[in-house]
């Protein structure tokens, strides 16, 4: 089976850099994947992406060395299995608030006897190799999102779930759950303390910690704080950044 490059990166001692795709465009996903990111995530929760677009985007990412990941829309076995069968080498599951929810998530991603994933790696075997089923439990990544008050309160139990590879933090939802604003890249001490608790729980459970950011500077700060995977920015944010060039051109046209 094709090795999961993210596992290799972590074993080397380096943090992994992830790009985020919320626009259902395979060419954008392919362009991202060709820029040198360690992983590219296809977001089917808040992204404008259906199954067909997800499949095409995974195929586009596969033209590069980037590890293809999918954030599913919810903790539903069928949806998790379809993303994996389409060739995702890791899944990020939102709103995990308890050990029981995490066990259900992990079980849907692992073949028996560890879990209850159904055998049918339609495209996964093409991408991963003919021995995909024999090795998928060891290579495919499972990331549970901790972004609720209950999830944070139970983070140590969640992190200790057998078969879980990591916890991924959704800062906006976590901030809302803690009574704050749904903003990104915050220096709020309460949020940073929550991050520390999550990182410690992951370290104690020997799993990885990931977090969503929207800038290079904050991503660097999160890596220094102890996260193993940082999502630096998404396609829609890069597209929206073009407004700066528009503003510069308008200012030039209007003159002094």
C-alpha positions in Angstrom: 0.0 0.0 0.0 1.1 3.5 -0.7 2.6 5.0 2.5 0.8 7.9 4.1 3.2 10.7 3.7 1.9 12.6 6.7 2.9 9.7 9.0 6.4 9.8 7.4 6.7 13.6 8.0 5.7 13.2 11.7 8.1 10.4 12.2 10.9 12.7 10.9 10.0 15.2 13.6 8.5 17.9 11.4 5.1 19.5 11.6 2.9 19.1 8.5 1.4 22.0 6.5 -2.1 21.6 5.2 -4.1 23.5 2.5 -7.9 23.8 2.7 -10.3 23.5 -0.2 -13.9 24.7 0.2 -14.6 25.5 -3.5 -15.8 22.5 -5.5 -13.2 22.9 -8.3 -10.8 20.1 -9.1 -8.4 22.4 -10.8 -8.1 24.6 -7.7 -7.4 21.4 -5.7 -4.8 20.3 -8.2 -3.1 23.8 -8.2 -3.0 23.7 -4.4 -1.5 20.2 -4.4 1.2 21.3 -6.8 2.4 24.1 -4.5 4.3 21.9 -2.1 1.7 21.4 0.7 2.1 18.3 2.7 -1.7 17.6 2.6 -4.8 19.1 1.0 -8.2 18.8 2.7 -11.4 18.7 0.8 -14.1 20.3 3.0 -17.5 18.7 2.5 -18.9 20.2 5.8 -18.7 24.0 5.2 -17.3 23.8 1.7 -19.6 24.0 -1.4 -18.7 20.4 -2.4 -20.8 17.4 -3.2 -19.7 13.8 -3.6 -18.9 14.1 -7.3 -16.8 17.2 -6.8 -15.1 15.6 -3.8 -14.1 12.5 -5.9 -12.8 14.7 -8.7 -10.8 16.8 -6.3 -9.2 13.7 -4.7 -8.2 12.6 -8.1 -6.7 16.0 -8.8 -4.8 16.0 -5.5 -3.5 12.5 -6.4 -1.4 14.0 -9.2 1.0 15.3 -6.5 2.7 14.0 -3.4 0.3 15.8 -1.1 -1.8 13.5 1.2 -5.5 13.8 0.3 -7.8 14.4 3.3 -11.5 15.0 3.6 -13.5 16.8 6.3 -16.9 15.1 6.3 -20.0 16.9 7.1 -21.0 14.8 10.1 -20.2 11.7 12.1 -22.1 9.3 9.8 -20.7 5.9 9.0 -21.9 5.9 5.4 -20.4 9.3 4.6 -17.1 8.4 6.3 -16.8 5.1 4.3 -17.6 6.8 1.0 -14.9 9.4 1.5 -12.4 6.7 2.3 -13.5 4.5 -0.6 -13.1 7.5 -2.9 -9.4 7.7 -1.9 -9.1 9.9 1.1 -6.0 9.0 3.1 -7.4 10.6 6.2 -10.8 11.9 7.5 -11.5 14.8 9.8 -14.8 14.4 11.6 -16.5 17.5 13.1 -18.3 18.0 16.5 -16.9 15.0 18.4 -18.0 15.7 22.0 -17.6 12.3 23.8 -15.6 9.1 23.9 -18.7 7.2 22.6 -19.0 9.5 19.5 -15.3 9.1 18.9 -15.5 5.4 19.1 -18.3 5.4 16.5 -16.2 7.6 14.2 -13.1 5.5 14.4 -15.1 2.3 14.1 -16.5 3.4 10.8 -13.0 4.1 9.4 -11.4 0.8 10.4 -11.9 -2.7 8.9 -12.8 -5.6 11.2 -11.8 -6.7 13.7 -10.8 -3.2 14.8 -13.9 -1.5 13.4 -16.9 -2.1 11.2 -15.9 -0.4 7.9 -17.5 -2.2 4.9 -15.1 -3.7 2.3 -15.4 -1.9 -1.0 -12.4 0.4 -1.6 -13.7 1.4 -5.1 -11.1 4.0 -5.9 -9.0 3.7 -2.7 -7.4 0.5 -4.0 -6.4 2.3 -7.3 -4.7 5.1 -5.3 -3.4 3.1 -2.4 -2.6 -0.2 -4.1 -4.0 -3.7 -4.4 -3.1 -4.5 -0.8 -5.1 -1.5 0.4 -7.5 -3.5 2.6 -4.6 -5.4 4.3 -2.9 -2.2 5.4 -5.5 0.6 5.5 -6.1 0.4 9.2 -2.4 1.3 9.8 -2.2 4.0 7.1 -5.5 5.9 6.9 -5.7 8.8 9.4 -8.6 9.6 11.7 -8.9 13.1 13.2 -11.7 14.0 15.6 -12.6 17.6 15.8 -12.8 19.0 19.4 -14.8 22.2 19.1 -17.5 22.0 21.7 -17.5 22.6 25.5 -18.4 19.0 26.1 -15.6 17.9 23.7 -13.0 20.0 25.5 -14.2 18.7 28.9 -13.8 15.1 27.6 -10.7 15.7 25.5 -8.5 13.3 27.6 -11.0 10.5 27.1 -11.5 11.3 23.5 -7.8 11.3 22.8 -7.4 7.9 24.4 -9.9 6.3 22.0 -8.2 3.2 20.4 -7.6 3.7 16.7 -7.7 7.5 16.8 -4.8 9.2 15.2 -5.3 12.8 16.2 -7.5 15.7 17.3 -8.1 18.6 15.1 -9.2 21.9 16.6 -12.0 24.0 15.1 -11.1 27.4 16.7 -14.3 29.3 15.7 -16.7 26.8 17.1 -14.6 26.1 20.2 -14.5 29.9 20.9 -18.3 30.1 20.6 -18.7 27.2 22.9 -16.4 28.9 25.5 -18.4 32.2 25.2 -16.1 34.0 22.9 -16.3 35.3 19.3 -16.1 33.0 16.2 -12.9 34.5 15.0 -9.6 33.0 13.9 -6.0 33.4 14.8 -6.8 34.7 18.3 -4.4 35.5 21.1 -7.2 35.1 23.7 -5.6 33.5 26.8 -8.7 31.3 27.3 -8.4 29.8 23.8 -4.7 29.4 24.0 -5.1 27.6 27.3 -7.7 25.3 25.7 -5.2 24.6 22.9 -2.6 23.7 25.5 -5.0 21.2 27.2 -5.7 19.6 23.8 -2.0 19.3 23.0 -1.2 17.7 26.3 -4.0 15.2 25.9 -2.7 14.3 22.5 0.8 13.9 23.8 -0.3 11.7 26.7 -2.3 9.5 24.3 0.6 9.4 21.7 -1.6 10.9 18.9 -1.3 14.1 16.8 -2.8 17.5 17.3 -4.0 19.7 14.4 -5.5 23.2 14.2 -7.1 25.6 11.7 -5.3 28.9 11.1 -5.6 31.6 8.5 -2.1 33.1 8.3 1.5 32.1 8.1 2.4 33.9 11.3 -0.3 32.2 13.4 0.4 28.8 11.8 4.1 29.2 12.9 2.9 30.2 16.4 0.8 27.0 16.6 3.6 24.8 15.4 5.8 26.3 18.1 3.0 25.7 20.7 3.1 22.0 19.8 0.6 21.3 17.1 1.7 18.6 14.5 -0.6 19.7 11.7 -1.6 23.3 10.7 -4.0 24.4 8.0 -2.6 27.7 6.9 -5.3 29.0 4.7 -8.1 28.1 2.2 -8.9 28.6 -1.4 -11.7 31.1 -0.8 -9.4 33.2 1.4 -6.7 33.3 -1.2 -9.3 34.3 -3.8 -10.7 37.0 -1.5 -7.2 38.3 -0.9 -7.3 39.7 -4.5 -9.3 42.6 -3.1 -6.0 44.1 -2.0 -4.8 44.3 -5.7 -8.2 45.7 -6.7 -7.8 48.4 -4.0 -4.3 49.2 -5.2 -5.5 49.5 -8.8 -8.4 51.7 -7.9 -6.1 54.0 -5.9 -3.7 54.2 -8.8 -6.6 55.0 -11.2 -8.0 57.8 -9.0 -4.5 59.2 -8.4 -3.4 61.6 -5.7 
